[in-house]
Amino acid sequence: MRYISTRGDMPPKAFSEVLLNGLASDGGLAMPEMYPKISPAELEAWRGLNYSDLAFEILSNFADDIPAADLRGIIEHTYTHEVFRSEEIAPLKTLEPGLHILGLSNGPTLAFKDIAMQLLGNLFECVLEKNGVELNILGATSGDTGSSAEYAMRGKRRIRVFMLSPQGKMTDFQTAQMFSLQDLNIFNIAIRGVFDDCQDIVKTVSNDSQFKQKYHIGTVNSINWARIAAQIVYYFKSYFDATHSNNEQVSFSVPSGNFGNICAGHVAFMMGLPIRRLILATNENDVLNEFFLTGCYRPRTAAEILHTSSPSMDISKPSNFERFVFDLTGRDAAKVRKLWQEVDNGRAFDISGTPLWEKIRRSHITSGTSNHEARMTTIRKIYEKYGVLVDTHTADGLKVGIEYREKDIPLICLETALPAKFSESIVEAIGSKPDRPTGYENLENLPQRYVVMNADADAIKTFIAEHV
Ligand SMILES: *Cc1c(COP(=O)(O)O)cnc(C)c1O
């Protein structure tokens, strides 16, 4: 399988090459040259496989330059009871017949990002070892992504993580989760500034190609194709769990921010999984919902972002959305390049009234939006009716999913974090604190390891140079 760019101007690459790269050289995103089509016989054979075996069947299509035995080993070493603290990886919880929650948040940082990130860490280790190179991951985080990356990379050979976060702006739980890591390859850098300052530093350093090359600087952001690939697996897994035969269809509801999670669902659909609808849920930052209603895509500026009680969905410019549009244009890279020329220049594009819009409007994606009040009501209602406590992001998904639920079509709502991470909102919704999973009770009291620095890209470069 070779990988091409959504903007059409990258020589085809192998999986392990796109694994270590961020954006494609032409500013686009890496995409498999074509999607593997799963035959009815294969789909039948996959029903009943355990998570690791299913992951191997799916991922070996995409990661075909990693020897099969290595890939199998990596997968088996990733999806364990030890890492994901549950009997099953991605257990399906049934609220009532035809309504399910897919448990994706049992990994070390209590959010679904661990499912892909843990695999990424092990894939990195394997490929770096083989190529005899090192990787210094530089990232900016407002909470979830940074901790997920650190827990996936801690203690790994040939990898260091330099993670910038805005000093004092994360929740105590998030701060403690990251800063309590004592691994010598993890560097937590609290920046005197806000999240955008952190992100600007990462951009400045990444644009210094000499520095980038000399110090092997890389990223783990959600445009990484391997993260999307890893997320395809649980769409298949939960489809099998929610149905009796492959003649049935299901719908998924997906709390969305950067369009990564739902993009994996789109790929599963393209591979032939019988999906009726992918229901996209946004919070008050409704760039995507606005597009799916009107055909106008207007990314917001950082200043326009609203800070909400589902903070991991507070996204101004959902980067993976470009992958979906690429497919819906019939993979017309020239068209994508033209549309994203507008986006890259801070403008909107409006495709309403065009054949492309008709195609997207009739596609498998349906969208809706949620807000703080709806989240609180949903958390309360789901708790009262089913005795199940969900976090604020999952609540957004449930709210919109239930709105579009159809008779006789099972609905699977993706759980993207555990309520324990968003204690304050849970107290507001139900009047009491969520339980913490075992092992996390004492998190905020553990010793913390971090440095505080000014928002100064040169100082960060010096720090990196001194620690590699
Ligand atoms: C990252 C994240 C999301 C959004 O997922 P995307 O793949 O960016 O659309 C939703 N909920 C939680 C808890 C997250 O951490």
The ligand as an SDF file (V2000), in Angstrom:
LIG
                    3D

 15 15  0  0  0  0  0  0  0  0999 V2000
   -9.7720   14.3720   20.9420 C   0  0  0  0  0  0  0  0  0  0  0  0
  -11.1000   14.2300   21.5900 C   0  0  0  0  0  0  0  0  0  0  0  0
  -12.3140   14.3660   20.8680 C   0  0  0  0  0  0  0  0  0  0  0  0
  -12.3520   14.7530   19.4130 C   0  0  0  0  0  0  0  0  0  0  0  0
  -11.8700   13.7380   18.5650 O   0  0  0  0  0  0  0  0  0  0  0  0
  -11.3970   14.0940   17.0710 P   0  0  0  0  0  0  0  0  0  0  0  0
  -10.7580   12.8660   16.5820 O   0  0  0  0  0  0  0  0  0  0  0  0
  -10.4310   15.2350   17.2160 O   0  0  0  0  0  0  0  0  0  0  0  0
  -12.6160   14.4850   16.3040 O   0  0  0  0  0  0  0  0  0  0  0  0
  -13.5100   14.1520   21.5320 C   0  0  0  0  0  0  0  0  0  0  0  0
  -13.5410   13.8510   22.8570 N   0  0  0  0  0  0  0  0  0  0  0  0
  -12.4010   13.7140   23.5780 C   0  0  0  0  0  0  0  0  0  0  0  0
  -12.5200   13.3970   25.0350 C   0  0  0  0  0  0  0  0  0  0  0  0
  -11.1490   13.8940   22.9850 C   0  0  0  0  0  0  0  0  0  0  0  0
  -10.0260   13.7710   23.7220 O   0  0  0  0  0  0  0  0  0  0  0  0
  1  2  1  0
  2  3  1  0
  2 14  2  0
  3  4  1  0
  3 10  2  0
  4  5  1  0
  5  6  1  0
  6  7  2  0
  6  8  1  0
  6  9  1  0
 10 11  1  0
 11 12  2  0
 12 13  1  0
 12 14  1  0
 14 15  1  0
M  END
$$$$
